[in-house]
Amino acid sequence: MRAQTRISDISETGLFIEGITPVPAGAVLKLRFTLPNGRLIEVDGRVAHSQPSIGMGIEFINLKPEDARSISALA
């Protein structure tokens, strides 16, 4: 399933996705998003926690080191 969502928090370890119908904790997702600098990130993530009508926290599984550096530079 594809969905356009909003990321409200991001770090080298994961992110929070806002959404009304988040998926259950433990689910593995394929994520694809673009950073403000234009860099495309493609990474797998595991839902660490899910809050109905709020969103879900995602832990990155296989983030590439160069992508982690790009995310770190956002701070």
C-alpha positions as CSV (number, residue, x, y, z in Angstrom):
1,M,0.0,0.0,0.0
2,R,1.3,3.5,-0.9
3,A,0.4,6.5,1.2
4,Q,1.5,10.1,1.4
5,T,2.1,11.1,5.0
6,R,3.8,13.7,7.0
7,I,7.0,13.1,9.0
8,S,7.0,15.2,12.1
9,D,10.3,14.1,13.7
10,I,13.4,12.4,12.2
11,S,16.8,11.2,13.4
12,E,19.5,8.7,12.4
13,T,17.6,6.0,14.2
14,G,14.1,6.5,13.0
15,L,11.1,8.9,12.5
16,F,7.5,9.6,13.5
17,I,4.8,9.5,10.8
18,E,1.6,11.4,11.5
19,G,-1.6,9.6,10.4
20,I,-5.1,8.7,11.4
21,T,-4.8,5.0,10.7
22,P,-1.2,3.9,11.6
23,V,-0.2,0.2,11.2
24,P,0.3,-2.0,14.2
25,A,3.5,-2.2,16.2
26,G,5.9,-4.8,14.9
27,A,5.0,-4.3,11.2
28,V,7.8,-3.8,8.7
29,L,7.5,-1.1,6.1
30,K,9.4,0.0,3.0
31,L,9.9,3.8,3.3
32,R,10.7,6.2,0.6
33,F,11.0,9.9,1.3
34,T,12.9,13.0,0.2
35,L,14.9,15.2,2.6
36,P,14.7,19.0,2.3
37,N,18.1,19.0,0.5
38,G,16.6,16.8,-2.2
39,R,18.2,13.5,-1.2
40,L,15.9,10.5,-1.7
41,I,16.0,8.0,1.2
42,E,14.8,4.4,0.7
43,V,14.9,2.3,3.9
44,D,13.1,-0.4,5.7
45,G,11.5,0.4,9.0
46,R,9.9,-1.4,11.9
47,V,6.9,0.2,13.7
48,A,8.1,0.6,17.2
49,H,4.9,2.1,18.6
50,S,1.5,3.0,17.1
51,Q,-1.0,5.5,18.4
52,P,-4.5,5.5,16.7
53,S,-5.5,8.9,15.3
54,I,-2.0,10.2,16.0
55,G,0.7,8.2,14.1
56,M,3.5,5.8,14.5
57,G,7.1,5.7,15.5
58,I,9.4,3.9,13.0
59,E,12.8,2.4,13.8
60,F,15.1,2.2,10.7
61,I,16.4,-1.3,10.0
62,N,19.0,-0.8,7.2
63,L,19.7,2.9,6.9
64,K,22.9,3.5,4.7
65,P,25.7,5.4,6.5
66,E,25.6,8.2,3.8
67,D,21.8,8.6,4.4
68,A,22.4,8.7,8.1
69,R,24.9,11.5,7.6
70,S,22.4,13.4,5.5
71,I,19.7,13.1,8.1
72,S,22.1,14.1,10.9
73,A,23.0,17.3,8.9
74,L,19.4,18.4,9.2
75,A,19.8,19.2,12.9
